[in-house]
Amino acid sequence: MPGGPDETGVWSGCTVDDAGTPTAVYSGVRDRSGRSAICLATGDDDLRTWKQEPEPVVAAPTGLAGFRDPFLFSHGGHRWALVGGGERDDPPFVELYSCDDLRSWRSCGRLLDGRHPIAARHAPADIWECPALVRLGEHWVLVVSLWVDGALRHVSWLSGTLVTDGDGLRLEPTSGGPVDGGSDFYAPTTLVDGDRVLMWGWSWESAAPDVVAQRGWAGVLTCPRELSSGPRGELRVQPAAELTRLRARSITDGTTQLAAGGSAVCGQLPSAAEVTVDLHDDDRLDVVLRQGEGRDLVVRVDPAARSVTLDRAGWPAAAPRREQRVPTAGPDCRLRVLLDDSVVEVFVDDRAAITERVEVLPGDRGVLELRAPRGPVEAAVRAWELVPPTTA
């Protein structure tokens, strides 16, 4: 809004139902300093028309490296807000506010900062961006995006116990890890849907800047993912159940047996497809996703190493990409791959995910191939074309 607290930028936040009024709570930037304040805007019932409040509810603080991305949640009969941030030459933090009245926020100290040894190990950063706190079973899980040396790195989770601390709350984390093992997943948002918690991530571009500029758009959201927690509070992730309704034409469905060093083409892949592979074997299986001449993504399932690796050496990006590796639960492995044009999302045992962007050229025709580089392998393989959702 010209002359308003968000005159030069509207950054991340969330939207809540405030006694029947849709209300956006977000970071607004007034000037070129990049410092953000917490702003409000109220919407009509159809969410098409919004009215911005003329003044922020929390002014832009001075002396910090970052302060942004409000997230609201309920606990103990009250509404609370988190804001991510960082101090110059000091660890990152998540600031806590009480905000039962959205126009009157009270600072309640810090939910957590990077001095905690679990946080220092699993979420080292200069600034924690886009914080989100959700309850998964018996555990509270904090999700933070890591800003390091002026660059957007990856997203971490910290799981533990939410305790009362004076007039506020404090998270005591006991475990942590990466939310996604890929290069192209950042700034996720969450939605509590009944007894489920869903998450979407921002997947940025891997194409060259001139290609992106020519397109006129940049960045997409990942598929919705459902979050849960394991017995020790570890984060688990799987595609939302509704995504199975996108399955249309079957591409392949059966058991593939490969001799040592053998390979098999299982079918052609459309621009939007889903592939599942169930492996109950001790030998390595390479699932090759090919688009165009000489461009391969290889998903390497290695039961001996208890790992799944996404190797994109055969499909370079505008920016350098390294191999992405996540652990499996054991020798048996279920792989689920969602392809949506340039977005590749790999889910492993419903416990880990890898998100990568690839550059798909006009006229490319995808191919699904299996390879057994070391010994004989038997795998159950299914694949479908994905189509837009219907209301049926």
Secondary structure by P-SEA (a helix, b strand, c coil): cccccccccccccccccccccccccbbbbcccccbbbbbbbbbcccccbbbbbccccccccccccccbbbbbbccccbbbbbbbbccccbbbbbbbbbcccccbbbbccccccccccccccccccccccbbbbbbcccbbbbbbbbbccccccbbbbbbbbbbbccccccccccccccccccccccbbbbbbcccbbbbbbbbbbcccaaaaaaacbbbbbccbbbbbccccbbbbbbccccccccccccccbbbbbbcccbbbbcccccccbbbbbbbcccbbbbbbbbccccbbbbbcccccccccccccccccccccccbbbbbccccbbbbbbbbcccbbbbbcccccbbbbbbbbccbbbbbbbbbbcccbbbbbbbbbbbcccccc
